[in-house]
Amino acid sequence: MSKYLIFLFLLQLWPSMAQAQGLGAGAKLDELITEALSNNPQLAAARQASSAAQARIDQATSLDAPQAGVEFFQTPVKSFPNPIKDGMETDYYIQQMIPFPGTLAGMGKAAGNYADMAGQEYKALERKIIRDLKAAYYKLYFVEREIGINREIQDLLEELNRIASINYEVGKGDQAGILRIQTELSTLRIDELNLDKEKKVTMAMVNTILGRPAGSDIDPAEDIRQEIPPLSLHRLDSLALQTRPELRGMESNIKMNEAELFVSKRELFPEFMLRFMYKDMKMTGNDYWSTMIGFTVPQAFWSRAKYRAKVEESRINIQKAEEEYENMRNMVVFQVHEAFENLQANSKIIRYYQDNLLPQAEQTMQSTIAAYRAGTMDFLMAMDAVRMFFESRLDYQKGIMDCMVSLADLEQAVGTDMLRPAVKTD
């Protein structure tokens, strides 16, 4: 009678085990991404840095402030504090430094490329924030499924423990089986405590990325039904080299250094100073205007080394920027290949679980239960079959998490969201 009761319990529990693929609809990932892009403090700081870089353009293309002044000539000491009253001559002047033609344009181009570089750094950080949020969200998804599976096994073992205890009391069971169940239950309860802690830590991570207080509640993660479109590695490489923000930023860095080289060469030519003066002649009553034009001499033997060294520094900076760009190109291609191979491998693992391991674990459990009912298999072997099925379900959910994280890595490596899969809820 006891074997039959256990068999009926397992048979009734089986449909719920087979259908339990998640915790139902919950927080929408797209909504969380939108929230993170709006509220993440690190991203907000990068946005401000990009705006500040844009403000440099007007600074670079504007002339320095003019200088104005008053000069007093042959002013008696007794006229203090009003030198104009008894002075022989008072001169009023204004003067302006004017860079060599093309210098301001070159400085504006350098500032513009710096602003573009800051904008690309913002986009790269945006891609990283999205990737980190997705990885944390998929981790939360897996932990929640792990907790659910753990509780299902506990429910099963508690029911079996109740049945085994009743059978033992009437002399139809053995104490070893009861002790085994109780040991398993204790282990599962400890695992549940650790999983609850892991869930809280993961939720805190998600909240931190969202810019929320770490202890804020998050709805259960939605179920994932993975649909990955056919992908071409060659096309992904080409797309990454076109769209990756880090590469676009490094291209702007090269252009900025080229503009700075142009400016440093212009500094080898003189800057001009224009000065306009009005002379107020107190004694004669005949006032005058005067004009002065001056210029710097960068090619003087005591100063030319400074300017030529600056030109050489600019050339070296260009070479450095070009080498960094080539290194980043290689790194981008590597990251695309790594993420692509991980995605392909994890997709195959998911399909293998769907097509082989899960059906095999199901068949094994059903046949084991049948053998247990017939009395040809003991209780512990039946429990091992049930546990194997639960572990297969858990490994399958982990495969989904790994696949989705690989997809997020690939999106970051390529620099676009075009690979986002369909996410459905039951």
C-alpha positions in Angstrom: 0.0 0.0 0.0 2.9 2.4 0.8 4.5 2.0 -2.5 1.3 2.6 -4.3 0.7 5.8 -2.4 4.1 7.1 -3.2 3.7 6.2 -6.8 0.4 8.1 -7.0 2.0 11.1 -5.3 4.8 11.2 -7.8 2.5 10.6 -10.8 0.3 13.5 -9.7 3.2 15.8 -9.1 4.9 15.0 -12.4 2.7 17.3 -14.7 3.5 20.3 -12.5 7.2 19.5 -12.6 7.2 19.2 -16.4 5.3 22.5 -16.9 7.2 24.6 -14.3 9.6 26.6 -16.5 9.5 29.8 -14.6 7.6 32.1 -12.2 5.3 33.8 -14.7 5.3 37.3 -16.1 7.0 40.0 -14.1 9.4 42.8 -14.6 9.9 43.8 -18.2 13.6 43.9 -19.3 13.0 46.6 -21.9 11.4 48.8 -19.2 14.3 48.3 -16.9 16.8 49.2 -19.6 14.9 52.4 -20.3 15.0 53.2 -16.5 18.7 52.5 -16.3 19.5 54.7 -19.2 17.5 57.5 -17.6 18.6 57.1 -13.9 22.0 55.4 -13.7 24.3 57.9 -11.9 27.4 56.8 -13.7 25.7 57.3 -17.1 24.4 60.7 -16.0 27.9 61.8 -15.1 29.2 60.6 -18.5 26.4 62.6 -20.2 27.5 65.7 -18.3 31.1 65.1 -19.4 30.0 64.9 -23.0 28.1 68.2 -22.7 31.1 69.8 -21.0 33.3 68.7 -23.9 30.8 70.3 -26.4 31.2 73.6 -24.5 34.9 73.5 -25.3 34.4 74.2 -29.0 33.3 77.8 -28.5 36.2 78.3 -26.1 38.7 77.0 -28.6 37.4 79.1 -31.6 37.2 82.4 -29.8 39.9 85.0 -29.5 41.4 85.8 -26.2 39.9 88.7 -24.3 41.2 92.1 -25.4 43.3 94.3 -23.1 42.3 97.9 -22.3 44.1 100.5 -20.3 45.0 104.2 -19.5 48.5 105.7 -19.4 49.3 109.1 -17.8 52.2 111.2 -18.9 54.0 114.0 -17.0 51.4 114.0 -14.2 52.5 116.1 -11.1 52.5 114.3 -7.8 50.4 117.0 -6.3 47.5 116.0 -8.7 46.9 112.8 -6.8 44.3 111.3 -6.5 43.1 112.8 -9.8 45.9 112.4 -12.4 43.8 113.6 -15.3 43.3 117.0 -13.8 46.9 118.4 -14.1 48.5 115.8 -16.4 50.2 116.8 -19.7 48.9 113.7 -21.6 46.4 110.8 -21.0 46.4 107.9 -23.4 43.5 105.4 -23.7 44.2 102.2 -25.5 42.8 98.8 -26.4 44.9 95.9 -27.8 44.1 92.4 -29.1 46.2 89.3 -29.8 45.4 87.6 -33.1 46.7 84.0 -33.8 48.2 83.2 -37.2 45.4 82.5 -39.8 44.1 78.9 -39.5 45.1 78.4 -35.8 41.7 79.0 -34.3 40.0 76.8 -37.0 42.5 74.0 -36.1 41.8 74.4 -32.4 38.1 74.3 -33.1 38.5 71.1 -35.0 40.6 69.5 -32.2 37.9 70.5 -29.7 35.2 69.1 -31.9 36.9 65.8 -32.2 37.4 65.7 -28.4 33.7 66.3 -28.0 33.0 63.5 -30.5 35.4 61.2 -28.5 33.5 62.1 -25.2 30.2 61.3 -26.9 31.5 57.9 -28.0 32.7 57.2 -24.5 29.2 57.9 -23.3 27.8 55.5 -25.9 30.3 52.8 -24.9 29.3 53.2 -21.2 25.7 53.0 -22.3 26.4 49.7 -24.0 28.2 48.5 -20.8 25.3 49.5 -18.6 22.8 47.6 -20.8 25.1 44.6 -20.8 25.6 44.6 -17.0 21.9 45.1 -16.4 21.0 42.2 -18.7 23.6 39.9 -17.0 22.3 40.8 -13.6 18.7 40.4 -14.7 19.4 36.9 -16.2 21.2 36.0 -13.0 18.1 37.0 -11.1 16.0 34.9 -13.5 18.2 31.8 -12.8 18.3 32.3 -9.0 14.5 32.6 -8.9 14.1 29.4 -10.9 16.7 27.7 -8.7 14.7 28.7 -5.6 11.5 27.4 -7.2 13.0 24.1 -8.0 14.5 23.8 -4.6 11.0 24.3 -3.0 9.4 21.8 -5.3 11.9 19.2 -4.2 11.3 20.1 -0.5 7.6 19.7 -1.0 8.1 16.3 -2.6 10.5 15.1 0.2 8.2 16.4 3.0 5.3 14.5 1.5 7.4 11.4 1.1 8.8 11.8 4.6 5.2 11.9 5.9 4.2 8.8 4.0 7.5 7.0 5.0 6.9 7.9 8.7 3.4 6.5 8.7 4.6 3.3 7.0 7.4 2.9 9.5 5.0 3.3 12.4 2.9 0.4 11.1 6.0 -1.7 10.4 6.0 -1.4 6.6 9.1 0.8 6.2 12.7 1.2 7.4 14.3 4.0 9.4 17.2 4.4 6.9 14.9 5.8 4.3 13.4 8.3 6.7 16.8 9.5 7.8 17.9 9.9 4.2 14.9 12.0 3.4 15.4 14.2 6.5 19.1 14.7 5.6 18.1 15.7 2.1 15.6 18.1 3.5 18.1 19.7 5.8 20.6 20.2 2.9 17.9 21.7 0.7 16.8 24.2 3.5 20.4 25.3 3.9 20.6 25.7 0.1 17.4 27.8 0.2 19.0 30.1 2.7 22.0 30.6 0.5 19.8 31.1 -2.5 17.7 33.7 -0.7 20.9 35.6 0.1 22.1 35.3 -3.5 18.8 36.6 -4.7 19.0 39.7 -2.4 22.5 40.4 -3.6 21.5 40.1 -7.2 18.5 42.3 -6.7 20.8 44.9 -5.1 23.0 44.8 -8.1 20.1 45.3 -10.4 18.8 48.2 -8.3 22.3 49.8 -8.3 22.4 49.7 -12.1 18.9 51.2 -12.2 19.9 54.0 -9.8 17.4 52.8 -7.2 18.1 52.2 -3.4 19.7 48.8 -3.1 16.8 47.4 -1.0 14.1 48.2 -3.5 11.7 45.4 -4.6 11.9 44.0 -8.1 9.1 42.0 -9.6 10.0 38.3 -10.5 11.9 38.0 -13.8 9.8 37.1 -16.8 10.1 33.8 -18.4 12.5 33.6 -21.4 11.8 31.9 -24.6 15.0 32.1 -26.6 14.7 32.9 -30.3 18.1 33.7 -31.8 18.1 34.6 -35.5 20.7 33.1 -37.8 23.9 35.1 -37.4 26.9 35.5 -39.7 30.3 35.9 -38.0 31.7 37.8 -41.0 28.8 40.2 -40.9 29.1 40.6 -37.2 32.8 41.5 -37.6 32.0 44.1 -40.2 29.1 45.5 -38.2 31.3 45.8 -35.1 34.0 47.6 -36.9 31.4 50.1 -38.1 29.3 50.7 -35.0 31.5 49.9 -31.9 31.6 53.2 -29.9 35.2 52.6 -28.7 36.5 52.5 -32.2 34.5 55.6 -33.3 36.0 57.3 -30.2 39.5 56.3 -31.2 39.0 57.5 -34.7 38.0 60.9 -33.2 41.1 60.7 -31.0 43.3 60.3 -34.1 41.6 63.3 -35.8 42.0 65.4 -32.6 45.7 64.7 -32.5 46.0 65.5 -36.3 44.3 68.8 -35.6 46.6 69.5 -32.7 49.6 68.8 -35.0 48.2 71.4 -37.4 47.8 73.9 -34.6 51.3 73.2 -33.3 52.7 73.8 -36.8 50.8 77.1 -37.0 52.4 78.2 -33.7 55.7 78.2 -35.6 54.4 81.3 -37.3 54.0 84.6 -35.5 51.0 85.8 -33.6 49.9 89.4 -34.1 49.0 92.2 -31.7 46.9 95.1 -32.8 46.8 98.2 -30.6 44.6 101.3 -31.0 45.3 104.4 -28.8 43.7 107.8 -28.3 46.0 110.5 -27.0 44.3 113.2 -25.0 46.8 116.2 -25.1 45.8 118.4 -22.2 48.3 121.2 -22.8 47.9 121.7 -26.6 44.3 120.7 -27.1 45.3 118.8 -30.2 44.4 115.1 -29.6 45.7 112.2 -31.7 45.0 108.6 -32.7 47.8 106.0 -32.9 48.0 102.4 -34.0 50.6 99.7 -33.3 51.1 96.3 -34.9 53.3 93.8 -33.1 54.1 90.1 -33.6 55.8 87.2 -31.8 59.0 85.6 -33.1 58.7 81.9 -32.5 61.7 81.2 -34.7 64.1 83.1 -32.5 67.0 80.8 -31.7 66.2 80.8 -27.9 62.5 79.9 -28.4 62.2 77.8 -31.6 63.2 74.5 -29.8 60.0 74.8 -27.7 57.7 75.0 -30.7 59.5 72.4 -32.8 59.3 70.0 -29.8 55.6 70.6 -29.6 55.3 69.6 -33.2 57.2 66.4 -32.6 55.1 65.6 -29.6 52.0 65.9 -31.7 53.4 63.6 -34.3 54.2 61.0 -31.6 50.7 61.3 -30.2 49.2 60.6 -33.6 51.3 57.4 -33.9 50.3 56.4 -30.4 46.6 57.0 -31.2 46.9 54.9 -34.4 48.5 52.0 -32.6 45.8 52.1 -29.9 43.2 52.1 -32.6 44.7 49.0 -34.3 44.9 47.2 -31.0 41.3 48.0 -30.3 40.2 46.8 -33.7 41.9 43.4 -33.0 40.3 43.4 -29.5 36.9 44.1 -30.9 37.2 41.2 -33.5 38.3 38.9 -30.7 35.4 39.9 -28.4 32.9 39.3 -31.2 34.4 35.9 -32.0 34.5 34.9 -28.3 30.9 36.0 -27.6 29.7 34.4 -30.9 31.3 31.1 -30.1 29.9 31.2 -26.5 26.4 32.0 -27.9 26.6 29.1 -30.4 27.8 26.7 -27.8 25.2 27.7 -25.2 22.5 27.5 -27.9 23.5 24.0 -28.7 23.5 23.0 -25.0 19.9 24.3 -24.7 18.8 22.4 -27.7 20.5 19.3 -26.4 18.7 19.6 -23.1 15.4 20.2 -25.0 15.8 17.3 -27.4 17.7 14.8 -25.3 18.5 15.2 -21.6 15.1 16.5 -20.4 13.1 13.8 -22.3 15.6 11.1 -21.1 15.4 12.3 -17.5 11.6 12.2 -17.8 11.6 8.7 -19.3 14.1 7.5 -16.6 11.9 8.9 -13.8 8.7 7.3 -15.3 10.3 3.9 -15.7 11.9 4.1 -12.3 8.5 4.9 -10.7 7.0 2.0 -12.6 9.7 -0.3 -11.4 9.2 1.0 -7.9 5.5 0.3 -8.1 6.2 -3.2 -9.3 8.5 -3.8 -6.4 11.7 -4.3 -8.5 13.4 -1.1 -7.4 13.9 0.4 -3.9 12.9 3.8 -2.7 16.3 5.4 -2.8 16.8 4.6 -6.5 13.4 6.1 -7.3 14.4 9.3 -5.4 17.7 9.4 -7.4 15.7 9.4 -10.6 13.4 12.2 -9.4 16.5 14.2 -8.3 18.1 13.7 -11.7 15.1 15.1 -13.4 15.1 18.2 -11.2 18.9 18.7 -11.7 18.3 18.4 -15.5 15.7 21.2 -15.3 18.0 23.3 -13.2 20.9 22.8 -15.7 18.5 23.7 -18.5 17.6 27.0 -16.8 21.3 27.7 -16.3 21.9 27.0 -20.0 19.2 29.6 -20.8 21.0 32.1 -18.5 24.4 31.5 -20.0 22.9 31.8 -23.5 21.3 35.1 -22.7 24.4 36.5 -21.1 26.4 35.4 -24.2 23.9 37.2 -26.3 24.3 40.4 -24.2 28.1 40.1 -24.5 27.7 39.8 -28.3 25.5 42.9 -28.4 28.1 44.8 -26.4 30.9 43.5 -28.6 29.1 44.5 -31.8 27.8 47.8 -30.3 24.2 47.5 -31.2 20.8 46.1 -29.9 19.8 44.6 -33.3 20.5 41.1 -31.9 18.0 41.4 -29.1 15.9 38.2 -29.0 12.2 37.9 -28.6 11.2 37.6 -24.9 7.8 36.1 -24.2 5.8 35.3 -21.2 3.4 32.4 -20.6 
